[in-house]
Amino acid sequence: MRVEVMQYYGLTQALSQTGYYETEHHQQLIKDIKGAVMQGRLIAVCGVVGSGKTVTLRRLQQILKRKTACPSPNRFQ
């Protein structure tokens, strides 16, 4: 059935392999949440089912992992 749906909508790539689309609002939201997290503040993300809470937090997690990744093995020496 998945193949038929993809053909019907003209999709060439599986949805699990697609990228993350960000509007200016999404970018500002991520920036605000990231700032709160970096300050050690407690945050709560709430919204209706399907509003993108989990996707937003996963995206934030990716950004924070990149930001805190060690650029070299001697970073803390």
C-alpha positions in Angstrom: 0.0 0.0 0.0 2.9 2.4 0.7 4.1 2.1 -2.8 0.7 3.0 -4.2 0.4 6.0 -1.9 3.9 7.2 -3.0 2.9 6.8 -6.6 -0.4 8.5 -6.2 1.3 11.6 -4.6 4.3 11.5 -6.9 6.7 10.9 -4.0 10.2 9.7 -5.0 11.7 9.4 -1.5 10.3 7.6 1.5 9.0 9.9 4.2 11.4 8.4 6.7 14.3 9.7 4.6 13.0 13.3 4.0 14.6 16.4 5.6 13.3 18.8 8.1 11.5 21.9 6.8 11.9 25.0 8.9 10.0 28.3 8.6 11.3 31.5 10.2 8.9 30.8 13.1 10.4 27.3 13.6 13.9 28.8 13.5 13.0 31.4 16.1 11.3 28.8 18.3 14.4 26.6 18.2 16.6 29.6 19.0 14.4 30.5 22.0 14.3 27.0 23.4 18.0 26.4 22.8 18.8 29.6 24.7 16.6 28.5 27.6 18.3 25.1 27.7 21.7 26.6 27.6 20.9 28.8 30.5 19.7 25.7 32.5 16.1 26.8 32.6 13.3 24.3 32.8 11.1 24.3 29.7 7.8 22.7 28.8 6.7 22.0 25.3 2.9 21.5 24.9 0.5 21.4 22.0 -2.1 19.3 20.3 -1.5 15.9 18.8 0.5 16.3 15.6 1.6 19.8 16.2 5.3 18.9 15.9 6.5 18.7 19.6 8.5 15.6 19.1 10.0 16.7 15.8 11.0 20.1 17.3 12.7 18.4 20.3 14.5 15.9 18.0 15.7 18.8 15.9 16.9 20.7 19.0 18.7 17.6 20.1 20.5 17.4 16.8 21.5 21.0 17.0 22.8 20.7 20.6 24.7 17.6 19.8 26.5 19.3 16.9 27.2 22.4 19.1 28.7 20.4 21.9 30.6 17.9 19.8 34.3 17.8 20.5 36.1 19.4 17.6 39.4 17.7 18.6 40.5 15.0 21.1 42.4 17.6 23.1 39.5 19.9 23.7 39.6 19.7 27.5 43.4 19.7 28.0 
